[in-house]
């Protein structure tokens, strides 16, 4: 479709840079309606700007019909990538300018998994207290695969990954592993297994469990225990909220899988690793490349890294 128009030259120095940014937004958000909502415009205004961009390029198609919406053509994707490059270059210049003026400043929008935020944010806010950088925080508890998509609306997204330090779907983004958090077995403080430094799979199949919904990554440790022993465990409830599970474990003889660093201290429960099983999750910061260049964002990211080191230490 794009082969013939590509043979014609066109001077891109005359192109409105805002059109590149619009194409980047469409690449990131996948629909005209979503772009309109994010940029506080009407869908018709966005569509008009796309037509203007296409006209300025001599009529080379930048979008094509796709269902009830549109998608980028090969030419549109090329220019959307150019929009990303331009945004990153502008952010680099802004960072150098901020450094020349003497310090980072501005608001950084952070979206974070609540259990990770609970152990990281107090230290981060303490480190930012004497700076001109302010943090606008949102707590989000979503599927691992959804965290990379949140970078379109936030400067930094802190999520978790059970596959490695780079979450699936974040390969084209900037990522920073903040800490690796082991997954342990939680039990009441005076539970019969609490006297052991480590519990075994054989120990665990003798007790009832509070579990997470099927398919949730924490459930992988339960599956590993069953596979090792060849015996299923009895899961009496499947719940999502870690704090609720903490309360139920503390009031019963049942056990559950909970993360080591972000489980509430002094909640009346004890954590024990499972012998021979190295279960863990990565807590990871995810950023769009252009936003990762901002001096204020880099300041917050370094505070997050330092907080992660404090937690592990």
Secondary structure by P-SEA (a helix, b strand, c coil): ccccccccccccccccaaaaaaaaaaaaaccaaaaaaaacccaaaaaaaaaaaaaaaccccccccccccccccaaaaaaaaaaaaaaaaaaaaaaaaaaaacccbbbbbbbbcaaaaaacaaaaaaaacccccccbbbbbbccccccccccccccbbbbcccccccccccccbbbbbcbbbbbbbbccccccccccccccaaaaaaccccccccccccaaaaaaaaaaacbbbbbccccccaaaaaaaaaaccbbbbbbcccccccccbbbbbcccccccccbbbbbcccccccaaaaaaaaaaaaaaaaaac
